[in-house]
Amino acid sequence: MGVQVPPNRRILIGVALCSAACVWFARGTFAPAFFLAPLGIAAYCFSPAAAWAAAAAALGANGVITMSGGDFSASGAISSLYFALVTLSFSWAAAPPGKGPSFLRVSAAVRMVMAAALTAAGLIPLLLASDADSGIYAMMRSQAELVTSAYQSMLAPESLESGALSGAINADLVLKVMSSVALRGGALASAAFFFFINRQAAVIVSWFFRRRAGRERLSFFHAPLRLIWVFSLSLLVIVAGTLFKRPYLEIPGWNLAVFCAILYLIQGGGIVLYFLARPELPLLFRSLANVLIVIVFLSPVVNGIALGVLTLLGIAENWIPFRVPRQNGPASTPEG
């Protein structure tokens, strides 16, 4: 007969393991993109308080490691601030507080996008403050060089036009384009995708523990009804900022449009999941449909088309009730 571990001790062990895994993934070379998943595991397998405890322990451990290594430079401080910003934002998205203002306890999808917006808003000043020796700049530079080499390899070297175009495309140009895109919603979209894959990894791992508390069903997610007006306004701001060459209008407009588009993308995905979850569908059909969805989203060009279709599907639900209308309100666009 196995030794029974007291619940409190089990939670402490889980918090310690999750915080250690978070720091290990973040500072190591093995799957660094999933360093937030352990915090989600702490939230879904234990409690929101356990997730916040793991986040606090991870922040403390990362700070101790940074200072013990003698890294007191500006780049080290920027990297630590970035780690703290991402960790705290994801912790709120995965483990909202039980008490406090209502905006802190909105639906999981809205929290995820809002946390991504906070991360992007904090990341852009850090990028502007970073120098050429910082870790963040080095990461963006390596990505720019990777994109450059990929484009150059796609161009036929025999063609004169291809040779000229290949010479014009370099890492500095790609880095400049990446910075422009990041300011115009690219950072927000990247942070949302980053949070999403970490959340899904945490959900998959938590399935093995048969714990479902704290996870909301995406198939019933509805974006706020008045979001369509915010989305329309953001498009008008983009057009005005572009026509009159006012970046201080265009950049916020793009970020607001991307924020709304991500929520509609999630709503469109919820519509597809809603129909796939219908009990009258054969299990084989649902399984093949899920496999097809994975294949589509892993295909380079097709995934962009699929994301656009899902976003349009989410927008269309403002007028066409694809799913069962909610009990507490209308399913169409509000008037006035």
VEXKELUM-699375 format. One record per residue (C-alpha): residue number from 1; chain; x, y, z. Coordinates in pm, whole numbers. Layout:
<nodes>
<node NUM,'A',<X,Y,Z>>,
...
</nodes>
This chain:
<nodes>
<node 1,'A',<0,0,0>>,
<node 2,'A',<147,335,-111>>,
<node 3,'A',<231,619,122>>,
<node 4,'A',<-44,882,133>>,
<node 5,'A',<89,1234,83>>,
<node 6,'A',<-109,1503,271>>,
<node 7,'A',<-297,1741,37>>,
<node 8,'A',<-110,2050,155>>,
<node 9,'A',<226,1885,107>>,
<node 10,'A',<117,1763,-237>>,
<node 11,'A',<31,2120,-335>>,
<node 12,'A',<367,2249,-205>>,
<node 13,'A',<551,1983,-404>>,
<node 14,'A',<349,2070,-713>>,
<node 15,'A',<419,2442,-674>>,
<node 16,'A',<792,2376,-631>>,
<node 17,'A',<806,2149,-937>>,
<node 18,'A',<606,2389,-1155>>,
<node 19,'A',<814,2693,-1058>>,
<node 20,'A',<1139,2502,-1114>>,
<node 21,'A',<1017,2378,-1453>>,
<node 22,'A',<917,2732,-1552>>,
<node 23,'A',<1264,2871,-1482>>,
<node 24,'A',<1437,2568,-1634>>,
<node 25,'A',<1244,2595,-1960>>,
<node 26,'A',<1290,2973,-1977>>,
<node 27,'A',<1666,2967,-1925>>,
<node 28,'A',<1741,2642,-2107>>,
<node 29,'A',<1742,2529,-2467>>,
<node 30,'A',<1482,2252,-2433>>,
<node 31,'A',<1139,2381,-2537>>,
<node 32,'A',<1187,2742,-2411>>,
<node 33,'A',<861,2841,-2585>>,
<node 34,'A',<666,2640,-2325>>,
<node 35,'A',<809,2792,-2007>>,
<node 36,'A',<464,2925,-1908>>,
<node 37,'A',<290,2587,-1935>>,
<node 38,'A',<397,2476,-1583>>,
<node 39,'A',<210,2775,-1437>>,
<node 40,'A',<-103,2667,-1621>>,
<node 41,'A',<-56,2312,-1491>>,
<node 42,'A',<-40,2450,-1137>>,
<node 43,'A',<-365,2639,-1198>>,
<node 44,'A',<-558,2352,-1358>>,
<node 45,'A',<-427,2066,-1143>>,
<node 46,'A',<-429,2249,-808>>,
<node 47,'A',<-576,2599,-774>>,
<node 48,'A',<-531,2961,-886>>,
<node 49,'A',<-348,3031,-560>>,
<node 50,'A',<-101,2753,-643>>,
<node 51,'A',<-41,2907,-985>>,
<node 52,'A',<35,3247,-834>>,
<node 53,'A',<263,3088,-575>>,
<node 54,'A',<450,2907,-852>>,
<node 55,'A',<479,3233,-1049>>,
<node 56,'A',<616,3419,-745>>,
<node 57,'A',<866,3141,-677>>,
<node 58,'A',<973,3140,-1044>>,
<node 59,'A',<1025,3517,-1041>>,
<node 60,'A',<1233,3493,-723>>,
<node 61,'A',<1441,3204,-855>>,
<node 62,'A',<1504,3378,-1186>>,
<node 63,'A',<1613,3696,-1006>>,
<node 64,'A',<1851,3502,-780>>,
<node 65,'A',<2006,3320,-1078>>,
<node 66,'A',<2048,3646,-1268>>,
<node 67,'A',<2218,3824,-976>>,
<node 68,'A',<2432,3524,-882>>,
<node 69,'A',<2565,3523,-1237>>,
<node 70,'A',<2680,3881,-1194>>,
<node 71,'A',<2458,4012,-1474>>,
<node 72,'A',<2380,4366,-1358>>,
<node 73,'A',<2373,4514,-1708>>,
<node 74,'A',<2081,4694,-1868>>,
<node 75,'A',<2018,4397,-2100>>,
<node 76,'A',<1997,4165,-1797>>,
<node 77,'A',<1747,4396,-1631>>,
<node 78,'A',<1538,4415,-1950>>,
<node 79,'A',<1535,4035,-1981>>,
<node 80,'A',<1425,4002,-1617>>,
<node 81,'A',<1149,4259,-1667>>,
<node 82,'A',<1033,4073,-1977>>,
<node 83,'A',<1022,3744,-1782>>,
<node 84,'A',<823,3909,-1501>>,
<node 85,'A',<581,4079,-1743>>,
<node 86,'A',<504,3759,-1935>>,
<node 87,'A',<482,3544,-1620>>,
<node 88,'A',<241,3774,-1436>>,
<node 89,'A',<24,3833,-1745>>,
<node 90,'A',<-12,3461,-1815>>,
<node 91,'A',<-80,3387,-1448>>,
<node 92,'A',<-375,3625,-1456>>,
<node 93,'A',<-502,3468,-1780>>,
<node 94,'A',<-478,3112,-1647>>,
<node 95,'A',<-566,3178,-1282>>,
<node 96,'A',<-796,3478,-1231>>,
<node 97,'A',<-848,3592,-871>>,
<node 98,'A',<-1161,3473,-695>>,
<node 99,'A',<-1231,3821,-560>>,
<node 100,'A',<-1180,4171,-688>>,
<node 101,'A',<-1311,4389,-972>>,
<node 102,'A',<-1529,4214,-1230>>,
<node 103,'A',<-1294,4298,-1519>>,
<node 104,'A',<-1034,4067,-1360>>,
<node 105,'A',<-1274,3772,-1388>>,
<node 106,'A',<-1393,3798,-1748>>,
<node 107,'A',<-1411,3487,-1967>>,
<node 108,'A',<-1096,3286,-2029>>,
<node 109,'A',<-1068,3388,-2396>>,
<node 110,'A',<-1102,3759,-2318>>,
<node 111,'A',<-850,3728,-2034>>,
<node 112,'A',<-604,3558,-2267>>,
<node 113,'A',<-627,3835,-2527>>,
<node 114,'A',<-617,4111,-2262>>,
<node 115,'A',<-309,3951,-2105>>,
<node 116,'A',<-148,3937,-2449>>,
<node 117,'A',<-230,4306,-2499>>,
<node 118,'A',<-66,4392,-2165>>,
<node 119,'A',<240,4189,-2263>>,
<node 120,'A',<265,4359,-2602>>,
<node 121,'A',<219,4704,-2448>>,
<node 122,'A',<500,4634,-2203>>,
<node 123,'A',<722,4456,-2454>>,
<node 124,'A',<741,4742,-2705>>,
<node 125,'A',<905,4988,-2458>>,
<node 126,'A',<1147,4713,-2357>>,
<node 127,'A',<1240,4658,-2721>>,
<node 128,'A',<1292,5030,-2772>>,
<node 129,'A',<1510,5045,-2460>>,
<node 130,'A',<1715,4737,-2549>>,
<node 131,'A',<2051,4771,-2719>>,
<node 132,'A',<2225,4551,-2974>>,
<node 133,'A',<2376,4337,-2698>>,
<node 134,'A',<2050,4249,-2524>>,
<node 135,'A',<1902,3900,-2535>>,
<node 136,'A',<1571,4025,-2676>>,
<node 137,'A',<1743,4205,-2962>>,
<node 138,'A',<1959,3900,-3031>>,
<node 139,'A',<1647,3682,-3048>>,
<node 140,'A',<1479,3916,-3297>>,
<node 141,'A',<1800,3941,-3498>>,
<node 142,'A',<1828,3563,-3523>>,
<node 143,'A',<1465,3539,-3638>>,
<node 144,'A',<1530,3808,-3900>>,
<node 145,'A',<1835,3619,-4028>>,
<node 146,'A',<1631,3300,-4042>>,
<node 147,'A',<1357,3470,-4247>>,
<node 148,'A',<1619,3624,-4476>>,
<node 149,'A',<1789,3292,-4546>>,
<node 150,'A',<1450,3129,-4610>>,
<node 151,'A',<1351,3394,-4868>>,
<node 152,'A',<1690,3386,-5036>>,
<node 153,'A',<1678,3008,-5069>>,
<node 154,'A',<1334,3035,-5236>>,
<node 155,'A',<1465,3267,-5508>>,
<node 156,'A',<1618,3112,-5816>>,
<node 157,'A',<1986,3221,-5836>>,
<node 158,'A',<1986,3192,-6218>>,
<node 159,'A',<1743,3478,-6262>>,
<node 160,'A',<1884,3831,-6274>>,
<node 161,'A',<1576,3974,-6105>>,
<node 162,'A',<1597,3710,-5834>>,
<node 163,'A',<1961,3792,-5777>>,
<node 164,'A',<1885,4161,-5736>>,
<node 165,'A',<1594,4089,-5506>>,
<node 166,'A',<1804,3847,-5303>>,
<node 167,'A',<2068,4114,-5257>>,
<node 168,'A',<1808,4369,-5149>>,
<node 169,'A',<1665,4142,-4880>>,
<node 170,'A',<1891,4137,-4575>>,
<node 171,'A',<1855,4091,-4202>>,
<node 172,'A',<1846,4466,-4133>>,
<node 173,'A',<1554,4516,-4374>>,
<node 174,'A',<1366,4217,-4231>>,
<node 175,'A',<1431,4341,-3877>>,
<node 176,'A',<1294,4684,-3970>>,
<node 177,'A',<981,4525,-4121>>,
<node 178,'A',<940,4303,-3815>>,
<node 179,'A',<959,4608,-3587>>,
<node 180,'A',<699,4792,-3796>>,
<node 181,'A',<466,4491,-3792>>,
<node 182,'A',<519,4443,-3417>>,
<node 183,'A',<407,4801,-3353>>,
<node 184,'A',<98,4748,-3568>>,
<node 185,'A',<-48,4448,-3387>>,
<node 186,'A',<218,4189,-3461>>,
<node 187,'A',<341,4187,-3101>>,
<node 188,'A',<-16,4144,-2976>>,
<node 189,'A',<-87,3856,-3216>>,
<node 190,'A',<242,3685,-3129>>,
<node 191,'A',<178,3717,-2754>>,
<node 192,'A',<-176,3580,-2794>>,
<node 193,'A',<-49,3280,-2990>>,
<node 194,'A',<231,3227,-2736>>,
<node 195,'A',<-15,3229,-2445>>,
<node 196,'A',<-255,3002,-2632>>,
<node 197,'A',<-4,2725,-2704>>,
<node 198,'A',<116,2733,-2342>>,
<node 199,'A',<-242,2717,-2214>>,
<node 200,'A',<-324,2425,-2444>>,
<node 201,'A',<-9,2241,-2336>>,
<node 202,'A',<-112,2288,-1973>>,
<node 203,'A',<-464,2164,-2049>>,
<node 204,'A',<-332,1852,-2220>>,
<node 205,'A',<-103,1768,-1929>>,
<node 206,'A',<-381,1831,-1676>>,
<node 207,'A',<-602,1579,-1855>>,
<node 208,'A',<-381,1305,-1715>>,
<node 209,'A',<-474,1417,-1364>>,
<node 210,'A',<-847,1415,-1447>>,
<node 211,'A',<-891,1768,-1317>>,
<node 212,'A',<-1122,1994,-1518>>,
<node 213,'A',<-1180,2282,-1276>>,
<node 214,'A',<-1092,2626,-1408>>,
<node 215,'A',<-1119,2538,-1779>>,
<node 216,'A',<-1398,2700,-1975>>,
<node 217,'A',<-1550,2553,-2289>>,
<node 218,'A',<-1446,2744,-2599>>,
<node 219,'A',<-1745,2615,-2797>>,
<node 220,'A',<-1977,2852,-2603>>,
<node 221,'A',<-1758,3162,-2619>>,
<node 222,'A',<-1924,3479,-2754>>,
<node 223,'A',<-1735,3802,-2804>>,
<node 224,'A',<-1900,4107,-2645>>,
<node 225,'A',<-2188,4222,-2861>>,
<node 226,'A',<-2069,4581,-2892>>,
<node 227,'A',<-1723,4472,-3005>>,
<node 228,'A',<-1833,4502,-3368>>,
<node 229,'A',<-1861,4879,-3326>>,
<node 230,'A',<-1512,4896,-3174>>,
<node 231,'A',<-1379,4687,-3463>>,
<node 232,'A',<-1546,4915,-3720>>,
<node 233,'A',<-1408,5224,-3547>>,
<node 234,'A',<-1056,5079,-3547>>,
<node 235,'A',<-1074,5023,-3924>>,
<node 236,'A',<-1179,5385,-3976>>,
<node 237,'A',<-889,5502,-3757>>,
<node 238,'A',<-646,5290,-3963>>,
<node 239,'A',<-774,5441,-4289>>,
<node 240,'A',<-756,5795,-4150>>,
<node 241,'A',<-408,5745,-4007>>,
<node 242,'A',<-282,5598,-4336>>,
<node 243,'A',<-436,5865,-4559>>,
<node 244,'A',<-314,6156,-4347>>,
<node 245,'A',<17,5988,-4255>>,
<node 246,'A',<-47,5999,-3880>>,
<node 247,'A',<129,5701,-3717>>,
<node 248,'A',<-10,5799,-3375>>,
<node 249,'A',<-353,5715,-3518>>,
<node 250,'A',<-258,5424,-3740>>,
<node 251,'A',<-61,5222,-3482>>,
<node 252,'A',<-330,5224,-3208>>,
<node 253,'A',<-590,5152,-3476>>,
<node 254,'A',<-403,4844,-3593>>,
<node 255,'A',<-359,4714,-3240>>,
<node 256,'A',<-726,4766,-3160>>,
<node 257,'A',<-827,4592,-3484>>,
<node 258,'A',<-599,4295,-3411>>,
<node 259,'A',<-739,4275,-3056>>,
<node 260,'A',<-1095,4253,-3191>>,
<node 261,'A',<-996,4016,-3472>>,
<node 262,'A',<-840,3770,-3226>>,
<node 263,'A',<-1160,3761,-3023>>,
<node 264,'A',<-1363,3699,-3339>>,
<node 265,'A',<-1114,3431,-3441>>,
<node 266,'A',<-1173,3257,-3109>>,
<node 267,'A',<-1548,3292,-3158>>,
<node 268,'A',<-1520,3140,-3505>>,
<node 269,'A',<-1321,2850,-3363>>,
<node 270,'A',<-1588,2808,-3095>>,
<node 271,'A',<-1854,2778,-3367>>,
<node 272,'A',<-1662,2496,-3537>>,
<node 273,'A',<-1606,2318,-3204>>,
<node 274,'A',<-1975,2360,-3120>>,
<node 275,'A',<-2083,2173,-3432>>,
<node 276,'A',<-1814,1907,-3393>>,
<node 277,'A',<-1933,1841,-3036>>,
<node 278,'A',<-2290,1762,-3142>>,
<node 279,'A',<-2379,1411,-3017>>,
<node 280,'A',<-2553,1310,-3340>>,
<node 281,'A',<-2224,1326,-3532>>,
<node 282,'A',<-2043,990,-3561>>,
<node 283,'A',<-1731,958,-3349>>,
<node 284,'A',<-1524,867,-3656>>,
<node 285,'A',<-1634,1186,-3835>>,
<node 286,'A',<-1547,1403,-3535>>,
<node 287,'A',<-1207,1237,-3501>>,
<node 288,'A',<-1124,1281,-3870>>,
<node 289,'A',<-1245,1643,-3856>>,
<node 290,'A',<-1013,1719,-3565>>,
<node 291,'A',<-720,1558,-3748>>,
<node 292,'A',<-804,1764,-4057>>,
<node 293,'A',<-809,2083,-3848>>,
<node 294,'A',<-460,2007,-3716>>,
<node 295,'A',<-332,1942,-4069>>,
<node 296,'A',<-486,2265,-4198>>,
<node 297,'A',<-329,2478,-3925>>,
<node 298,'A',<12,2321,-3985>>,
<node 299,'A',<0,2401,-4358>>,
<node 300,'A',<189,2727,-4431>>,
<node 301,'A',<-52,2902,-4670>>,
<node 302,'A',<-375,2721,-4593>>,
<node 303,'A',<-356,2811,-4224>>,
<node 304,'A',<-369,3182,-4305>>,
<node 305,'A',<-681,3128,-4515>>,
<node 306,'A',<-835,2916,-4237>>,
<node 307,'A',<-766,3185,-3975>>,
<node 308,'A',<-928,3446,-4198>>,
<node 309,'A',<-1235,3229,-4257>>,
<node 310,'A',<-1273,3164,-3882>>,
<node 311,'A',<-1245,3537,-3810>>,
<node 312,'A',<-1513,3618,-4068>>,
<node 313,'A',<-1727,3339,-3925>>,
<node 314,'A',<-1701,3493,-3580>>,
<node 315,'A',<-1793,3836,-3717>>,
<node 316,'A',<-2089,3692,-3910>>,
<node 317,'A',<-2238,3550,-3590>>,
<node 318,'A',<-2330,3905,-3494>>,
<node 319,'A',<-2611,3873,-3748>>,
<node 320,'A',<-2647,3497,-3807>>,
<node 321,'A',<-2705,3285,-3492>>,
<node 322,'A',<-2498,2978,-3582>>,
<node 323,'A',<-2529,2842,-3229>>,
<node 324,'A',<-2811,2824,-2979>>,
<node 325,'A',<-2890,3183,-2871>>,
<node 326,'A',<-2786,3270,-2519>>,
<node 327,'A',<-3052,3283,-2250>>,
<node 328,'A',<-2947,3616,-2105>>,
<node 329,'A',<-2946,3834,-2413>>,
<node 330,'A',<-2991,3867,-2789>>,
<node 331,'A',<-2750,3711,-3034>>,
<node 332,'A',<-2748,3990,-3288>>,
<node 333,'A',<-2568,4321,-3312>>,
<node 334,'A',<-2701,4570,-3054>>,
<node 335,'A',<-2874,4874,-3184>>,
<node 336,'A',<-2779,5228,-3103>>,
</nodes>
